[in-house]
Every structure is written in structure tokens, then in C-alpha cells.
Amino acid sequence: MWNDFKAFIMRGNVVDLAVAVVIGAAFSGIVKSLVDDIIMPPIGLVVGRLDFSNLFVVLKDGPKPHDLPYKTVAQAHDAGAVTWNYGSFISNIIAFLIIAASVFMLVRVVTRLYAKPAPATPTTRPCPECTLPIPIPARRCPNCTAVVG
């Protein structure tokens, strides 16, 4: 059983998948930072100094005393309110689109790097009499014994 497990783990596909997951997790962190720290602040400025991380709707007020309306998601959560955080959702959609576009571009580059197989050179030709395949250098068909040029 140990040998089977070791053989399974050492297969190229499993190791490649493990490396892809680790690199994907690291890449996801980079893209999240790109979206949250680089892309969303200018978009927030363009739409009127809006902070997307604090776009939310209060579904139910919390039991703790508070100053209405809540100014941030953290303030609402501290008061025990139930919120619908659509600003975070918008940021996550943008992050997903960036990751999907990056993976798409990476796959396109990798597929172009792989050499296309050369077309196979034919080793046979059809007999002019019986149309069965015969070797190219043959002078007589082994099936119908016709002389081929």
C-alpha cells in the first residue's frame, strides 16, 4: 500500500497540480492586493470618493447601542447588525476577472510554446488497380500482383 501511495504522489500530474495550487494561492493574494490597493481606490475617486469595501446594506439592526446609520462594515458588525456587503462582492468579481484573464493569457502562451507535431510522412500509396495500400518503393502489388510504376 505504501508503494502504491508513493507511486501516486510521485506521478508528474500530482506534483504539477500541487505546484499549481501553491502558485495559484500566492497569485490570488497578489491579485487581491492589486484590486484592493491599486484598482479600486482610483475607481472610488472617479465615482465620488467611494470606498467599495464599505458598501453595504443593513438587513437587521444589532442589539447593541449605535449611531445610525453605520458608516463602516466594521461598525455595523461591532453593533451586531446583519449586513449585505455588496462592495466586497464587487471587489471579488473584479479580482476574479483579473485572475481569469491572467490564466487565459498564460494558457494561450503555453499552448503556442508547444511545438506542433510535424505531419507524418506517408509510407504507403494506393495500388492503381485494387486501391489497397502498398509500400511506396514497391514495384508490384502484393494483393493483386499488378505492376506499379
C-alpha positions as CSV (number, residue, x, y, z in Angstrom):
1,M,0.0,0.0,0.0
2,W,2.8,2.4,0.8
3,N,4.5,1.8,-2.6
4,D,1.2,2.4,-4.4
5,F,0.7,5.7,-2.4
6,K,4.3,6.7,-3.2
7,A,3.8,6.0,-6.9
8,F,0.6,8.0,-6.9
9,I,2.3,11.0,-5.2
10,M,5.3,10.9,-7.5
11,R,3.3,11.0,-10.7
12,G,4.0,14.0,-12.7
13,N,0.4,15.2,-12.8
14,V,0.0,15.2,-9.0
15,V,3.2,17.1,-8.4
16,D,2.3,19.6,-11.2
17,L,-1.1,20.1,-9.6
18,A,0.4,20.7,-6.1
19,V,2.8,23.3,-7.6
20,A,-0.1,25.0,-9.4
21,V,-2.2,25.2,-6.3
22,V,0.6,26.8,-4.3
23,I,1.4,29.3,-7.1
24,G,-2.3,30.0,-7.6
25,A,-2.7,30.8,-3.9
26,A,0.2,33.2,-4.0
27,F,-1.0,34.7,-7.2
28,S,-4.5,35.2,-5.7
29,G,-3.0,37.2,-2.9
30,I,-1.2,39.4,-5.4
31,V,-4.3,40.0,-7.4
32,K,-6.4,40.7,-4.3
33,S,-3.8,43.3,-3.3
34,L,-3.9,44.7,-6.8
35,V,-7.6,45.1,-6.8
36,D,-8.0,46.4,-3.2
37,D,-4.9,48.7,-3.2
38,I,-4.4,49.7,-6.8
39,I,-7.5,49.4,-8.9
40,M,-10.4,50.1,-6.5
41,P,-9.1,53.4,-5.0
42,P,-9.0,55.3,-8.3
43,I,-12.4,53.8,-9.3
44,G,-13.7,55.0,-5.9
45,L,-12.3,58.5,-6.6
46,V,-13.9,58.6,-10.1
47,V,-17.4,57.7,-8.7
48,G,-17.2,60.3,-5.9
49,R,-14.7,59.2,-3.1
50,L,-16.5,55.9,-2.7
51,D,-14.8,53.1,-0.7
52,F,-16.1,49.9,-2.2
53,S,-15.1,47.8,0.9
54,N,-17.8,49.8,2.9
55,L,-20.7,49.5,0.5
56,F,-23.3,47.5,2.4
57,V,-27.0,47.3,3.2
58,V,-28.1,46.7,6.8
59,L,-30.5,43.7,6.8
60,K,-31.1,43.8,10.6
61,D,-30.0,46.2,13.2
62,G,-27.9,44.9,16.0
63,P,-28.9,44.8,19.7
64,K,-26.0,47.0,20.9
65,P,-26.5,50.8,21.0
66,H,-25.2,52.5,17.9
67,D,-25.2,55.7,15.9
68,L,-27.4,55.3,12.9
69,P,-26.5,55.0,10.1
70,Y,-23.4,52.8,10.3
71,K,-20.5,54.3,8.5
72,T,-18.5,51.2,8.0
73,V,-19.0,47.4,7.8
74,A,-16.8,47.0,11.0
75,Q,-19.0,49.5,12.9
76,A,-22.1,47.6,11.9
77,H,-20.6,44.2,12.8
78,D,-19.5,45.6,16.2
79,A,-23.1,46.6,16.9
80,G,-24.2,43.1,16.0
81,A,-26.0,44.1,12.8
82,V,-26.5,41.8,9.9
83,T,-25.2,43.3,6.7
84,W,-25.2,42.5,3.0
85,N,-21.7,43.5,1.8
86,Y,-22.1,44.1,-1.9
87,G,-18.9,46.3,-2.1
88,S,-16.7,43.4,-1.2
89,F,-18.6,41.3,-3.7
90,I,-17.8,43.8,-6.4
91,S,-14.1,43.8,-5.5
92,N,-14.1,40.0,-5.6
93,I,-15.7,39.9,-9.0
94,I,-13.0,42.3,-10.3
95,A,-10.3,40.1,-8.7
96,F,-11.9,37.0,-10.3
97,L,-12.0,38.7,-13.8
98,I,-8.3,39.6,-13.5
99,I,-7.3,36.1,-12.4
100,A,-9.4,34.6,-15.2
101,A,-7.8,36.9,-17.8
102,S,-4.3,36.1,-16.5
103,V,-4.9,32.4,-16.6
104,F,-6.4,32.7,-20.1
105,M,-3.3,34.6,-21.3
106,L,-1.0,32.1,-19.6
107,V,-2.7,29.1,-21.3
108,R,-2.5,30.9,-24.7
109,V,1.2,31.5,-24.3
110,V,1.9,27.9,-23.1
111,T,-0.1,26.4,-26.0
112,R,1.8,28.5,-28.5
113,L,5.1,27.4,-27.0
114,Y,4.4,23.7,-27.5
115,A,5.7,22.6,-30.9
116,K,3.1,21.3,-33.2
117,P,3.8,17.8,-34.4
118,A,5.2,17.6,-37.9
119,P,2.8,16.0,-40.4
120,A,3.6,12.3,-40.7
121,T,5.3,11.3,-44.0
122,P,3.3,8.7,-45.8
123,T,4.9,5.2,-46.1
124,T,2.2,3.7,-48.4
125,R,0.4,4.6,-51.6
126,P,-2.7,3.1,-53.1
127,C,-2.4,0.5,-55.8
128,P,-3.7,1.8,-59.1
129,E,-5.5,-1.4,-59.8
130,C,-7.0,-2.6,-56.5
131,T,-6.6,0.6,-54.5
132,L,-5.2,-1.2,-51.4
133,P,-2.3,0.4,-49.7
134,I,1.2,-0.8,-50.8
135,P,4.7,0.4,-49.7
136,I,5.9,3.4,-51.7
137,P,9.1,1.6,-53.1
138,A,7.0,-1.5,-54.2
139,R,7.1,-2.3,-58.0
140,R,4.3,-4.9,-57.8
141,C,1.2,-5.0,-55.6
142,P,1.3,-7.9,-53.2
143,N,-2.5,-8.1,-53.3
144,C,-3.5,-8.1,-57.0
145,T,0.1,-8.7,-58.4
146,A,-0.4,-5.6,-60.7
147,V,2.8,-4.0,-61.9
148,V,3.0,-0.5,-60.4
149,G,5.4,2.2,-61.8
